[in-house]
């Protein structure tokens, strides 16, 4: 049996069996603020010059099915069904999710996700992460999905796209005043809002997959071909 939670306005989790969060690095984490958690991780990785392998590329990866600009903060239309997020007995319907991609020549591409129940050390390859987190043959074999569940999730998964943003661009351009969040529903980060000094918030533009001004938008198969040809 699967429990499912449709999350409005930000990355929120289901009410199922929870596992401990597996942070990929010792960077600050705030529940329900995936876009800021990944911003912090990008800053950590880009700032670690001594430990940076030659040719390593770091990206923020937004996952969404939104195809138009949101006129009201947090009112974008998007549904992203994902598995293996903080538990293995449920799937989650998020309106968006954000993870960090790290591509190293000769070593491939790995995914750092603060909210997954997949192993963090070593982190999963992009191919394994996608196969375990989205509706796939592997997921169907691991979980006893009903025909109704499968049809429901298959249609939504087709609408999901991925926006690839180089870490340096994300660090300088992203801005959020957290107005999409209800302060009574979850604790806010302890640090000041992330600001690019120009926009109060531009989170909706990153979630909108029709907006390609801030990143490269790819379907799942195209994402794999780009990083794991």
N, CA, C and O of each residue as an XYZ file, in Angstrom:
916
protein
N       0.852     -1.192      0.000
C       0.000      0.000      0.000
C       0.881      1.233      0.000
O       1.865      1.304      0.736
N       0.526      2.198     -0.824
C       1.290      3.436     -0.901
C       0.468      4.583     -0.346
O      -0.705      4.739     -0.684
N       1.089      5.385      0.505
C       0.470      6.646      0.895
C       1.063      7.711      0.001
O       2.222      7.616     -0.401
N       0.283      8.713     -0.308
C       0.773      9.758     -1.199
C       0.349     11.110     -0.674
O      -0.755     11.272     -0.154
N       1.237     12.080     -0.816
C       0.961     13.436     -0.359
C       1.199     14.382     -1.514
O       2.295     14.406     -2.072
N       0.217     15.148     -1.880
C       0.378     16.145     -2.938
C       0.819     17.440     -2.287
O       0.076     18.030     -1.502
N       2.011     17.881     -2.605
C       2.624     18.982     -1.876
C       2.417     20.303     -2.582
O       2.896     20.464     -3.705
N       1.722     21.260     -1.976
C       1.576     22.575     -2.581
C       2.751     23.473     -2.247
O       3.196     23.537     -1.101
N       3.242     24.161     -3.250
C       4.111     25.320     -3.067
C       5.536     25.050     -2.669
O       6.323     25.996     -2.630
N       5.929     23.833     -2.371
C       7.340     23.594     -2.091
C       7.562     22.122     -1.829
O       6.611     21.342     -1.767
N       8.832     21.738     -1.673
C       9.157     20.341     -1.421
C       8.673     19.923     -0.036
O       9.297     20.264      0.969
N       7.589     19.202      0.021
C       7.082     18.700      1.293
C       6.946     17.194      1.224
O       6.781     16.636      0.139
N       7.013     16.540      2.348
C       7.090     15.098      2.364
C       5.793     14.460      2.790
O       4.929     15.105      3.383
N       5.666     13.173      2.476
C       4.491     12.397      2.815
C       4.463     12.079      4.298
O       5.463     12.238      4.997
N       3.309     11.629      4.772
C       3.206     11.166      6.152
C       3.324      9.651      6.155
O       2.342      8.942      6.373
N       4.532      9.160      5.911
C       4.793      7.728      5.909
C       5.958      7.432      6.816
O       6.330      8.266      7.642
N       6.549      6.243      6.675
C       7.693      5.891      7.489
C       8.881      6.747      7.081
O       9.245      6.792      5.906
N       9.478      7.419      8.042
C      10.575      8.320      7.739
C      11.910      7.660      8.042
O      12.013      6.897      9.003
N      12.927      7.936      7.248
C      14.281      7.518      7.535
C      15.088      8.763      7.854
O      14.652      9.882      7.583
N      16.272      8.564      8.435
C      17.114      9.702      8.752
C      17.600     10.361      7.465
O      17.933      9.682      6.494
N      17.636     11.675      7.470
C      18.161     12.392      6.316
C      19.641     12.063      6.146
O      20.390     11.995      7.121
N      20.045     11.863      4.916
C      21.430     11.530      4.629
C      22.050     12.690      3.863
O      22.032     12.709      2.633
N      22.589     13.641      4.580
C      23.172     14.813      3.931
C      24.424     14.412      3.170
O      25.276     13.717      3.723
N      24.563     14.832      1.912
C      25.739     14.462      1.135
C      27.014     15.106      1.647
O      28.100     14.554      1.472
N      26.898     16.253      2.271
C      28.047     16.934      2.847
C      27.600     17.608      4.131
O      26.404     17.706      4.410
N      28.553     18.064      4.900
C      28.231     18.742      6.152
C      27.899     20.205      5.860
O      28.609     21.112      6.294
N      26.828     20.418      5.129
C      26.354     21.764      4.841
C      24.986     21.949      5.479
O      24.311     20.977      5.820
N      24.591     23.184      5.635
C      23.337     23.466      6.337
C      22.138     22.931      5.564
O      22.046     23.079      4.345
N      21.227     22.309      6.296
C      20.026     21.721      5.704
C      18.800     22.262      6.423
O      18.777     22.346      7.651
N      17.779     22.627      5.650
C      16.494     23.037      6.213
C      15.391     22.277      5.500
O      15.276     22.331      4.276
N      14.594     21.578      6.263
C      13.481     20.808      5.717
C      12.565     21.714      4.890
O      12.202     22.805      5.331
N      12.197     21.261      3.702
C      11.279     21.965      2.799
C      11.916     23.101      2.007
O      11.207     23.842      1.327
N      13.211     23.253      2.078
C      13.889     24.309      1.319
C      14.969     23.694      0.429
O      16.149     24.025      0.551
N      14.553     22.791     -0.471
C      15.519     22.072     -1.307
C      16.344     23.014     -2.171
O      17.534     22.779     -2.381
N      15.723     24.085     -2.678
C      16.455     25.008     -3.554
C      17.576     25.723     -2.803
O      18.622     26.014     -3.382
N      17.364     26.007     -1.522
C      18.401     26.659     -0.731
C      19.439     25.653     -0.243
O      20.623     25.981     -0.164
N      19.018     24.445      0.080
C      19.972     23.409      0.476
C      20.970     23.136     -0.642
O      22.165     22.983     -0.392
N      20.476     23.075     -1.872
C      21.361     22.838     -3.013
C      22.224     24.066     -3.289
O      23.385     23.921     -3.671
N      21.690     25.260     -3.107
C      22.496     26.480     -3.254
C      23.681     26.434     -2.289
O      24.809     26.744     -2.671
N      23.422     26.051     -1.051
C      24.485     25.947     -0.048
C      25.520     24.892     -0.443
O      26.722     25.099     -0.277
N      25.045     23.767     -0.963
C      25.971     22.714     -1.383
C      26.813     23.159     -2.574
O      28.013     22.889     -2.622
N      26.192     23.838     -3.532
C      26.945     24.373     -4.670
C      28.028     25.341     -4.197
O      29.154     25.312     -4.696
N      27.687     26.192     -3.240
C      28.661     27.148     -2.708
C      29.827     26.409     -2.051
O      30.985     26.795     -2.207
N      29.510     25.351     -1.323
C      30.551     24.555     -0.664
C      31.470     23.898     -1.693
O      32.693     23.956     -1.564
N      30.885     23.278     -2.706
C      31.682     22.568     -3.705
C      32.506     23.521     -4.562
O      33.660     23.230     -4.879
N      31.928     24.648     -4.936
C      32.655     25.606     -5.767
C      33.729     26.336     -4.974
O      34.718     26.802     -5.541
N      33.535     26.434     -3.666
C      34.516     27.115     -2.836
C      35.683     26.239     -2.432
O      36.703     26.741     -1.961
N      35.543     24.918     -2.612
C      36.588     23.970     -2.216
C      37.591     23.802     -3.356
O      37.602     22.775     -4.034
N      38.422     24.804     -3.558
C      39.367     24.771     -4.674
C      40.400     23.662     -4.519
O      40.764     23.005     -5.495
N      40.872     23.453     -3.286
C      41.922     22.461     -3.056
C      41.431     21.047     -3.335
O      42.183     20.207     -3.829
N      40.152     20.786     -3.013
C      39.633     19.437     -3.180
C      38.893     19.222     -4.481
O      38.252     18.187     -4.664
N      38.970     20.183     -5.391
C      38.204     20.079     -6.642
C      38.996     19.312     -7.698
O      40.057     19.774     -8.118
N      38.505     18.151     -8.135
C      39.194     17.413     -9.197
C      39.205     18.229    -10.489
O      38.277     18.993    -10.755
N      40.249     18.065    -11.282
C      40.360     18.805    -12.538
C      39.198     18.454    -13.458
O      38.897     17.282    -13.686
N      38.557     19.484    -13.977
C      37.469     19.286    -14.923
C      36.118     19.021    -14.294
O      35.133     18.848    -15.011
N      36.044     18.984    -12.975
C      34.751     18.713    -12.330
C      33.766     19.843    -12.600
O      34.118     21.020    -12.529
N      32.528     19.469    -12.911
C      31.467     20.438    -13.157
C      30.329     20.183    -12.180
O      29.924     19.039    -11.970
N      29.817     21.249    -11.588
C      28.742     21.158    -10.596
C      27.523     21.902    -11.133
O      27.642     22.983    -11.711
N      26.357     21.309    -10.933
C      25.112     21.895    -11.438
C      24.008     21.794    -10.384
O      23.967     20.851     -9.594
N      23.124     22.777    -10.392
C      21.832     22.640     -9.711
C      20.863     22.075    -10.734
O      20.860     22.493    -11.892
N      20.039     21.125    -10.308
C      19.078     20.497    -11.215
C      17.677     20.657    -10.646
O      17.334     20.056     -9.628
N      16.861     21.483    -11.322
C      15.459     21.651    -10.941
C      14.623     20.609    -11.670
O      14.837     20.342    -12.852
N      13.671     20.025    -10.954
C      12.773     19.012    -11.512
C      11.347     19.534    -11.369
O      10.908     19.844    -10.261
N      10.619     19.633    -12.488
C       9.296     20.248    -12.448
C       8.513     19.878    -13.703
O       9.088     19.455    -14.705
N       7.198     20.044    -13.634
C       6.369     19.910    -14.843
C       5.663     21.222    -15.164
O       4.772     21.260    -16.012
N       6.062     22.300    -14.483
C       5.461     23.616    -14.710
C       5.851     24.132    -16.094
O       7.021     24.073    -16.473
N       4.876     24.637    -16.847
C       5.133     25.107    -18.206
C       4.673     26.540    -18.438
O       4.564     26.972    -19.585
N       4.403     27.283    -17.372
C       4.053     28.685    -17.551
C       4.399     29.469    -16.299
O       4.555     28.907    -15.215
N       4.515     30.773    -16.468
C       4.902     31.658    -15.379
C       3.835     31.685    -14.296
O       2.640     31.752    -14.586
N       4.274     31.634    -13.061
C       3.351     31.729    -11.930
C       3.100     33.197    -11.612
O       4.040     33.947    -11.348
N       1.847     33.604    -11.636
C       1.503     35.002    -11.364
C       1.483     35.300     -9.870
O       1.686     36.441     -9.453
N       1.236     34.271     -9.071
C       1.188     34.418     -7.617
C       2.257     33.510     -7.022
O       2.363     32.353     -7.428
N       3.061     34.007     -6.061
C       4.111     33.171     -5.481
C       3.563     31.845     -4.964
O       2.585     31.813     -4.218
N       4.198     30.766     -5.364
C       3.814     29.451     -4.884
C       2.613     28.850     -5.567
O       2.159     27.780     -5.163
N       2.073     29.503     -6.598
C       0.848     29.020     -7.247
C       1.123     28.429     -8.631
O       0.264     28.482     -9.511
N       2.306     27.873     -8.820
C       2.616     27.226    -10.083
C       1.933     25.860    -10.148
O       1.711     25.220     -9.120
N       1.604     25.422    -11.363
C       0.985     24.111    -11.564
C       2.067     23.111    -11.947
O       2.665     23.212    -13.018
N       2.310     22.157    -11.077
C       3.345     21.174    -11.336
C       3.140     19.990    -10.411
O       2.721     20.160     -9.266
N       3.432     18.792    -10.895
C       3.372     17.586    -10.070
C       4.528     16.681    -10.467
O       4.654     16.287    -11.626
N       5.364     16.360     -9.498
C       6.542     15.529     -9.740
C       6.461     14.295     -8.853
O       6.752     14.387     -7.661
N       6.072     13.138     -9.397
C       6.008     11.918     -8.582
C       7.389     11.301     -8.426
O       8.068     11.031     -9.417
N       7.810     11.076     -7.176
C       9.140     10.528     -6.917
C       9.072      9.443     -5.856
O       8.228      9.481     -4.961
N       9.972      8.477     -5.970
C      10.087      7.368     -5.033
C      11.373      7.501     -4.225
O      12.254      8.294     -4.555
N      11.462      6.697     -3.146
C      12.682      6.590     -2.342
C      13.130      7.920     -1.747
O      14.327      8.180     -1.622
N      12.169      8.755     -1.384
C      12.501     10.029     -0.750
C      12.160      9.954      0.731
O      10.993     10.012      1.119
N      13.193      9.824      1.546
C      13.060      9.783      3.004
C      12.243      8.600      3.488
O      11.823      8.593      4.645
N      12.003      7.606      2.660
C      11.268      6.424      3.069
C      10.981      5.563      1.863
O      11.033      6.050      0.733
N      10.678      4.285      2.074
C      10.521      3.356      0.962
C       9.119      2.774      0.871
O       8.889      1.874      0.062
N       8.178      3.254      1.669
C       6.834      2.681      1.610
C       5.830      3.641      0.995
O       4.626      3.392      1.060
N       6.292      4.722      0.405
C       5.397      5.716     -0.172
C       6.066      6.385     -1.363
O       7.288      6.349     -1.509
N       5.263      6.983     -2.194
C       5.824      7.909     -3.165
C       5.329      9.302     -2.810
O       4.378      9.461     -2.044
N       5.973     10.289     -3.364
C       5.680     11.682     -3.045
C       5.283     12.409     -4.321
O       5.876     12.186     -5.377
N       4.289     13.272     -4.228
C       3.993     14.201     -5.315
C       4.437     15.585     -4.856
O       3.777     16.232     -4.043
N       5.550     16.012     -5.388
C       6.044     17.348     -5.097
C       5.722     18.255     -6.274
O       5.556     17.791     -7.402
N       5.635     19.538     -6.003
C       5.456     20.447     -7.129
C       6.792     20.716     -7.819
O       6.817     21.068     -8.998
N       7.892     20.556     -7.104
C       9.216     20.632     -7.710
C      10.220     20.024     -6.739
O       9.933     19.840     -5.556
N      11.379     19.724     -7.254
C      12.463     19.252     -6.400
C      13.760     19.797     -6.977
O      13.832     20.125     -8.161
N      14.782     19.893     -6.135
C      16.084     20.392     -6.577
C      17.174     19.491     -6.000
O      17.174     19.188     -4.807
N      18.101     19.069     -6.861
C      19.236     18.262     -6.431
C      20.504     18.855     -7.032
O      20.451     19.800     -7.819
N      21.629     18.291     -6.653
C      22.926     18.757     -7.153
C      23.565     17.657     -7.994
O      23.670     16.512     -7.555
N      23.988     18.008     -9.197
C      24.716     17.089    -10.071
C      26.199     17.432    -10.037
O      26.578     18.602    -10.073
N      27.028     16.402     -9.966
C      28.479     16.594    -10.044
C      29.021     15.671    -11.125
O      28.931     14.448    -11.017
N      29.583     16.271    -12.167
C      30.146     15.499    -13.282
C      31.661     15.631    -13.261
O      32.200     16.735    -13.323
N      32.344     14.491    -13.173
C      33.803     14.461    -13.146
C      34.302     13.624    -14.314
O      33.906     12.466    -14.446
N      35.164     14.181    -15.171
C      35.669     13.417    -16.317
C      36.279     12.084    -15.885
O      37.089     12.035    -14.959
N      35.892     11.028    -16.551
C      36.405      9.703    -16.239
C      35.690      9.005    -15.105
O      35.879      7.808    -14.893
N      34.859      9.749    -14.361
C      34.144      9.166    -13.228
C      32.631      9.225    -13.390
O      31.901      8.620    -12.606
N      32.161      9.938    -14.385
C      30.730     10.016    -14.622
C      30.043     11.092    -13.806
O      30.687     11.994    -13.271
N      28.729     10.984    -13.718
C      27.893     11.997    -13.070
C      27.162     11.378    -11.892
O      26.534     10.328    -12.027
N      27.243     12.032    -10.727
C      26.541     11.556     -9.536
C      25.551     12.611     -9.072
O      25.649     13.783     -9.436
N      24.588     12.170     -8.254
C      23.529     13.048     -7.756
C      23.615     13.138     -6.242
O      23.691     12.121     -5.552
N      23.603     14.354     -5.735
C      23.518     14.596     -4.298
C      22.126     15.141     -3.999
O      21.757     16.223     -4.455
N      21.364     14.380     -3.232
C      19.987     14.738     -2.887
C      19.848     14.649     -1.378
O      20.031     13.579     -0.797
N      19.526     15.765     -0.742
C      19.404     15.788      0.709
C      18.206     14.991      1.217
O      18.161     14.642      2.397
N      17.253     14.700      0.368
C      15.990     14.127      0.826
C      15.742     12.697      0.372
O      14.658     12.159      0.598
N      16.712     12.079     -0.257
C      16.499     10.725     -0.736
C      16.864      9.696      0.328
O      17.667      9.966      1.222
N      16.264      8.516      0.219
C      16.628      7.397      1.078
C      17.704      6.537      0.423
O      18.154      5.554      1.010
N      18.117      6.899     -0.789
C      19.193      6.176     -1.461
C      20.525      6.464     -0.761
O      20.664      7.503     -0.116
N      21.494      5.571     -0.876
C      22.785      5.771     -0.203
C      23.442      7.088     -0.605
O      23.340      7.531     -1.749
N      24.121      7.702      0.368
C      24.797      8.969      0.102
C      26.295      8.793     -0.102
O      26.942      9.674     -0.668
N      26.856      7.687      0.341
C      28.297      7.467      0.258
C      28.581      6.027     -0.172
O      28.555      5.129      0.670
N      28.850      5.784     -1.444
C      28.965      6.797     -2.496
C      27.590      7.226     -2.999
O      26.625      6.469     -2.890
N      27.498      8.425     -3.543
C      26.206      8.874     -4.080
C      25.855      8.100     -5.339
O      26.749      7.591     -6.016
N      24.572      8.000     -5.669
C      24.177      7.255     -6.866
C      24.587      7.973     -8.146
O      24.667      9.200     -8.196
N      24.842      7.183     -9.168
C      25.051      7.776    -10.485
C      23.741      8.399    -10.941
O      22.674      8.072    -10.423
N      23.828      9.286    -11.901
C      22.612      9.913    -12.421
C      21.660      8.852    -12.953
O      20.455      8.931    -12.712
N      22.177      7.863    -13.670
C      21.326      6.817    -14.243
C      20.607      6.034    -13.143
O      19.404      5.788    -13.237
N      21.345      5.644    -12.104
C      20.730      4.880    -11.015
C      19.732      5.732    -10.236
O      18.678      5.247     -9.824
N      20.070      6.997    -10.041
C      19.165      7.887     -9.307
C      17.838      8.037    -10.034
O      16.776      7.935     -9.419
N      17.892      8.276    -11.327
C      16.657      8.441    -12.094
C      15.845      7.152    -12.105
O      14.620      7.186    -11.984
N      16.527      6.012    -12.250
C      15.825      4.728    -12.300
C      15.169      4.381    -10.971
O      14.148      3.694    -10.946
N      15.747      4.851     -9.861
C      15.215      4.537     -8.533
C      14.233      5.576     -8.017
O      13.451      5.291     -7.110
N      14.263      6.776     -8.582
C      13.455      7.873     -8.049
C      12.205      8.162     -8.863
O      11.251      8.746     -8.350
N      12.201      7.757    -10.125
C      11.055      8.012    -10.989
C      10.481      6.690    -11.483
O      11.135      5.649    -11.418
N       9.260      6.751    -11.971
C       8.590      5.546    -12.442
C       9.429      4.880    -13.531
O       9.712      5.489    -14.563
N       9.826      3.627    -13.296
C      10.680      2.889    -14.216
C      10.427      1.403    -14.011
O       9.687      1.009    -13.110
N      11.043      0.587    -14.849
C      10.905     -0.863    -14.686
C      11.433     -1.292    -13.314
O      10.848     -2.156    -12.661
N      12.539     -0.687    -12.885
C      13.119     -1.030    -11.587
C      12.150     -0.713    -10.458
O      11.960     -1.526     -9.553
N      11.536      0.463    -10.507
C      10.577      0.856     -9.471
C       9.368     -0.068     -9.489
O       8.868     -0.458     -8.433
N       8.899     -0.418    -10.669
C       7.740     -1.302    -10.773
C       8.030     -2.670    -10.171
O       7.149     -3.287     -9.572
N       9.269     -3.147    -10.330
C       9.636     -4.440     -9.770
C       9.795     -4.376     -8.254
O       9.508     -5.350     -7.558
N      10.247     -3.238     -7.740
C      10.479     -3.097     -6.302
C       9.189     -2.848     -5.532
O       9.078     -3.239     -4.370
N       8.210     -2.200     -6.166
C       6.981     -1.803     -5.489
C       5.775     -2.424     -6.182
O       5.703     -2.477     -7.410
N       4.862     -2.876     -5.395
C       3.664     -3.533     -5.929
C       2.639     -2.479     -6.331
O       1.650     -2.261     -5.631
N       2.885     -1.832     -7.459
C       2.003     -0.761     -7.912
C       0.736     -1.331     -8.532
O       0.794     -2.274     -9.321
N      -0.383     -0.769     -8.183
C      -1.633     -1.165     -8.823
C      -1.674     -0.591    -10.238
O      -0.911      0.316    -10.570
N      -2.564     -1.123    -11.061
C      -2.722     -0.613    -12.426
C      -3.102      0.858    -12.393
O      -2.626      1.647    -13.208
N      -3.959      1.223    -11.450
C      -4.393      2.617    -11.328
C      -3.229      3.507    -10.927
O      -3.028      4.572    -11.511
N      -2.458      3.073     -9.927
C      -1.289      3.838     -9.508
C      -0.329      4.024    -10.678
O       0.173      5.123    -10.912
N      -0.083      2.954    -11.400
C       0.883      3.007    -12.498
C       0.439      3.985    -13.582
O       1.231      4.808    -14.039
N      -0.814      3.896    -13.988
C      -1.323      4.791    -15.035
C      -1.277      6.245    -14.584
O      -0.916      7.136    -15.352
N      -1.649      6.470    -13.324
C      -1.659      7.807    -12.732
C      -0.255      8.407    -12.744
O      -0.072      9.558    -13.139
N       0.734      7.626    -12.310
C       2.099      8.114    -12.214
C       2.776      8.211    -13.577
O       3.585      9.108    -13.813
N       2.445      7.295    -14.460
C       3.068      7.302    -15.783
C       2.751      8.588    -16.536
O       3.635      9.175    -17.161
N       1.516      9.021    -16.483
C       1.127     10.241    -17.180
C       1.851     11.451    -16.610
O       2.346     12.288    -17.365
N       1.919     11.554    -15.286
C       2.599     12.700    -14.683
C       4.093     12.668    -14.946
O       4.704     13.716    -15.161
N       4.695     11.483    -14.934
C       6.133     11.378    -15.166
C       6.499     11.845    -16.568
O       7.575     12.409    -16.770
N       5.619     11.618    -17.536
C       5.873     12.078    -18.910
C       6.005     13.597    -18.983
O       6.701     14.123    -19.851
N       5.340     14.292    -18.077
C       5.326     15.756    -18.110
C       6.493     16.390    -17.359
O       6.636     17.612    -17.362
N       7.321     15.578    -16.719
C       8.418     16.097    -15.901
C       9.624     16.444    -16.776
O      10.020     15.674    -17.651
N      10.196     17.620    -16.518
C      11.414     18.052    -17.203
C      12.463     18.443    -16.173
O      12.177     18.599    -14.986
N      13.688     18.596    -16.668
C      14.836     18.874    -15.809
C      15.548     20.119    -16.320
O      15.862     20.227    -17.506
N      15.797     21.053    -15.418
C      16.518     22.274    -15.797
C      17.915     22.223    -15.184
O      18.075     22.152    -13.966
N      18.922     22.261    -16.058
C      20.324     22.148    -15.656
C      20.933     23.541    -15.580
O      20.960     24.271    -16.571
N      21.423     23.908    -14.389
C      21.990     25.247    -14.185
C      23.411     25.112    -13.652
O      23.595     24.543    -12.576
N      24.421     25.612    -14.359
C      25.782     25.582    -13.823
C      25.829     26.233    -12.440
O      25.188     27.256    -12.200
N      26.591     25.629    -11.545
C      26.600     26.080    -10.155
C      26.940     27.558    -10.018
O      26.299     28.268     -9.244
N      27.936     28.028    -10.755
C      28.325     29.437    -10.630
C      27.185     30.364    -11.042
O      26.987     31.412    -10.426
N      26.438     29.990    -12.075
C      25.287     30.793    -12.489
C      24.214     30.791    -11.408
O      23.619     31.826    -11.107
N      23.976     29.627    -10.832
C      22.963     29.514     -9.784
C      23.346     30.345     -8.564
O      22.496     31.004     -7.966
N      24.609     30.314     -8.203
C      25.068     31.042     -7.021
C      24.927     32.550     -7.191
O      24.639     33.258     -6.226
N      25.128     33.047     -8.408
C      25.066     34.494     -8.623
C      23.672     34.985     -8.991
O      23.368     36.162     -8.791
N      22.819     34.118     -9.521
C      21.533     34.573    -10.065
C      20.321     34.241     -9.212
O      19.322     34.957     -9.270
N      20.380     33.171     -8.420
C      19.201     32.751     -7.663
C      18.890     33.733     -6.540
O      19.788     34.290     -5.908
N      17.581     33.932     -6.307
C      17.130     34.827     -5.240
C      15.787     34.342     -4.720
O      14.912     33.967     -5.500
N      15.624     34.349     -3.407
C      14.344     33.934     -2.826
C      14.074     34.688     -1.537
O      14.909     34.732     -0.633
N      12.886     35.281     -1.470
C      12.473     35.931     -0.224
C      11.592     35.009      0.616
O      11.068     35.407      1.656
N      11.437     33.754      0.141
C      10.676     32.710      0.850
C       9.187     33.016      0.947
O       8.490     32.454      1.793
N       8.698     33.899      0.092
C       7.279     34.267      0.144
C       6.369     33.135     -0.300
O       5.162     33.182     -0.059
N       6.930     32.112     -0.949
C       6.119     30.963     -1.368
C       5.828     30.017     -0.206
O       5.043     29.079     -0.349
N       6.455     30.259      0.937
C       6.322     29.364      2.084
C       5.471     29.991      3.184
O       5.499     31.203      3.400
N       4.726     29.151      3.861
C       3.937     29.559      5.020
C       4.801     29.374      6.265
O       5.138     28.241      6.610
N       5.168     30.460      6.947
C       6.059     30.334      8.106
C       5.450     29.559      9.265
O       6.163     29.163     10.188
N       4.142     29.338      9.225
C       3.520     28.556     10.299
C       3.564     27.060     10.005
O       3.249     26.251     10.877
N       3.955     26.680      8.774
C       3.923     25.263      8.403
C       5.272     24.574      8.556
O       5.328     23.349      8.663
N       6.349     25.335      8.569
C       7.673     24.730      8.693
C       8.662     25.777      9.179
O       8.441     26.976      9.010
N       9.752     25.320      9.781
C      10.786     26.238     10.251
C      11.566     26.792      9.066
O      11.892     26.060      8.131
N      11.861     28.080      9.108
C      12.643     28.717      8.055
C      14.140     28.532      8.342
O      14.522     28.259      9.480
N      14.980     28.678      7.321
C      16.429     28.613      7.554
C      16.878     29.672      8.551
O      16.261     30.729      8.684
N      17.963     29.364      9.246
C      18.460     30.289     10.272
C      19.234     31.456      9.670
O      19.429     32.475     10.334
N      19.671     31.322      8.436
C      20.459     32.364      7.788
C      19.547     33.311      6.991
O      18.372     33.019      6.771
N      20.105     34.435      6.572
C      19.332     35.425      5.815
C      18.923     34.871      4.456
O      19.531     33.928      3.950
N      17.894     35.465      3.876
C      17.431     35.040      2.548
C      18.563     35.163      1.525
O      19.373     36.087      1.587
N      18.603     34.232      0.599
C      19.580     34.285     -0.485
C      19.121     35.339     -1.487
O      17.975     35.317     -1.935
N      20.007     36.253     -1.832
C      19.621     37.365     -2.705
C      20.681     37.607     -3.769
O      21.879     37.535     -3.497
N      20.226     37.897     -4.986
C      21.153     38.274     -6.060
C      21.290     39.789     -6.166
O      21.924     40.296     -7.091
N      20.698     40.509     -5.222
C      20.752     41.967     -5.139
C      19.940     42.672     -6.220
O      19.981     43.899     -6.319
N      19.203     41.914     -7.033
C      18.360     42.526     -8.073
C      16.894     42.150     -7.904
O      16.018     43.009     -7.992
N      16.626     40.879     -7.663
C      15.253     40.378     -7.565
C      14.945     39.977     -6.131
O      15.783     39.394     -5.442
N      13.734     40.296     -5.690
C      13.311     39.814     -4.372
C      13.238     38.296     -4.386
O      13.694     37.630     -3.455
N      12.664     37.760     -5.446
C      12.614     36.312     -5.625
C      12.478     35.984     -7.105
O      11.766     36.672     -7.837
N      13.151     34.951     -7.538
C      12.994     34.466     -8.912
C      12.848     32.947     -8.944
O      13.102     32.313     -9.968
N      12.441     32.374     -7.826
C      12.270     30.926     -7.739
C      11.323     30.402     -8.812
O      11.590     29.370     -9.427
N      10.215     31.111     -9.040
C       9.220     30.649    -10.015
C       9.815     30.526    -11.412
O       9.421     29.646    -12.177
N      10.757     31.398    -11.750
C      11.376     31.339    -13.074
C      12.215     30.077    -13.238
O      12.325     29.542    -14.341
N      12.805     29.602    -12.146
C      13.572     28.357    -12.211
C      12.645     27.152    -12.308
O      12.960     26.181    -12.995
N      11.520     27.208    -11.633
C      10.565     26.097    -11.654
C       9.863     26.006    -13.003
O       9.486     24.915    -13.431
N       9.681     27.148    -13.681
C       8.997     27.200    -14.973
C       9.884     26.615    -16.072
O      10.886     27.222    -16.451
N       9.522     25.452    -16.577
C      10.331     24.789    -17.597
C      10.181     25.427    -18.978
O      10.942     25.102    -19.890
N       9.223     26.320    -19.144
C       9.096     27.063    -20.402
C      10.099     28.216    -20.465
O      10.339     28.767    -21.539
N      10.678     28.579    -19.335
C      11.665     29.650    -19.258
C      13.056     29.027    -19.366
O      13.521     28.368    -18.436
N      13.708     29.236    -20.490
C      15.035     28.657    -20.699
C      16.148     29.694    -20.554
O      17.291     29.437    -20.932
N      15.817     30.860    -20.011
C      16.813     31.919    -19.874
C      17.797     31.641    -18.746
O      18.887     32.214    -18.719
N      17.423     30.766    -17.813
C      18.269     30.535    -16.644
C      18.827     29.116    -16.567
O      19.402     28.737    -15.547
N      18.666     28.334    -17.622
C      19.201     26.983    -17.609
C      18.762     26.202    -18.836
O      17.900     26.640    -19.597
N      19.369     25.044    -19.011
C      19.043     24.167    -20.136
C      17.959     23.187    -19.708
O      18.136     22.462    -18.729
N      16.845     23.155    -20.421
C      15.712     22.296    -20.079
C      15.765     21.029    -20.930
O      15.854     21.086    -22.156
N      15.707     19.877    -20.243
C      15.853     18.593    -20.919
C      14.823     17.593    -20.418
O      14.443     17.612    -19.247
N      14.372     16.720    -21.315
C      13.595     15.557    -20.902
C      14.559     14.545    -20.279
O      15.776     14.680    -20.408
N      14.008     13.529    -19.599
C      14.854     12.593    -18.874
C      15.862     11.886    -19.784
O      17.031     11.752    -19.422
N      15.424     11.438    -20.949
C      16.345     10.730    -21.840
C      17.441     11.656    -22.357
O      18.578     11.227    -22.549
N      17.103     12.918    -22.582
C      18.099     13.886    -23.041
C      19.095     14.209    -21.932
O      20.279     14.422    -22.193
N      18.610     14.242    -20.698
C      19.491     14.481    -19.550
C      20.526     13.363    -19.447
O      21.707     13.627    -19.224
N      20.086     12.128    -19.608
C      21.014     10.998    -19.559
C      22.026     11.059    -20.697
O      23.211     10.797    -20.490
N      21.570     11.400    -21.884
C      22.490     11.474    -23.020
C      23.536     12.572    -22.824
O      24.675     12.441    -23.272
N      23.145     13.633    -22.164
C      24.074     14.745    -21.932
C      25.196     14.353    -20.972
O      26.360     14.678    -21.205
N      24.839     13.650    -19.887
C      25.823     13.379    -18.840
C      26.326     11.935    -18.804
O      27.407     11.670    -18.278
N      25.550     11.002    -19.358
C      25.974      9.602    -19.366
C      25.711      9.010    -20.749
O      24.872      8.121    -20.897
N      26.435      9.506    -21.770
C      26.189      9.058    -23.146
C      26.530      7.571    -23.335
O      26.380      7.038    -24.435
